């Protein structure tokens, strides 16, 4: 609704609002990156860099298959379930 109203108001207004939103996103991203660097410099890395990806115990096939099914449905959408059922 807001985007439609901005486009009806004018392209320049929509461009200004889009630029303002982009600037806010960049500021938030910079604050996050600076905060992360400050914490890493102050406290050091508490665990390995790949621990969030590999976990402490390694991989399990059940976890991989569960993640793959969620990823496929997230990418293709829930309407793909009917297509997959036909195949």
LINHU-V207611 format. One record per backbone hydrogen bond with DSSP energy under -0.5 kcal/mol. NH is the residue of the N-H (numbers start at 1). CO is the residue of the C=O. E is the energy in kcal/mol with one decimal. If there is no record, write none. Layout:
nh | co | e
NH | CO | E
NH | CO | E
This chain:
nh | co | e
5 | 1 | -2.3
6 | 2 | -2.4
7 | 3 | -2.4
8 | 4 | -2.2
9 | 5 | -2.0
10 | 6 | -2.1
14 | 10 | -1.9
15 | 11 | -2.5
16 | 12 | -2.5
17 | 13 | -2.4
18 | 14 | -2.4
19 | 15 | -2.5
20 | 16 | -2.4
21 | 17 | -2.5
22 | 18 | -2.2
23 | 19 | -2.5
24 | 20 | -2.2
25 | 21 | -2.3
26 | 22 | -2.3
27 | 23 | -2.2
28 | 24 | -2.4
29 | 25 | -2.4
30 | 26 | -2.6
31 | 27 | -2.4
32 | 28 | -2.2
33 | 29 | -2.5
34 | 30 | -2.8
35 | 31 | -2.4
36 | 32 | -2.5
37 | 33 | -2.4
38 | 34 | -2.4
39 | 35 | -2.3
40 | 36 | -2.4
41 | 37 | -2.5
42 | 38 | -2.5
43 | 39 | -2.9
44 | 39 | -0.6
44 | 40 | -1.5
51 | 48 | -1.0
53 | 50 | -0.8
54 | 50 | -2.9
55 | 51 | -2.6
58 | 54 | -0.7
64 | 60 | -2.1
65 | 61 | -2.6
66 | 62 | -2.2
67 | 63 | -2.3
68 | 64 | -2.4
69 | 65 | -2.1
70 | 66 | -1.8
71 | 67 | -2.5
72 | 68 | -2.6
73 | 69 | -2.0
74 | 70 | -2.3
75 | 71 | -2.1
76 | 72 | -2.9
77 | 73 | -2.0
80 | 77 | -1.4
81 | 78 | -1.4
82 | 79 | -0.5
83 | 79 | -0.7
84 | 80 | -2.6
85 | 81 | -2.1
86 | 82 | -1.3
87 | 83 | -1.0
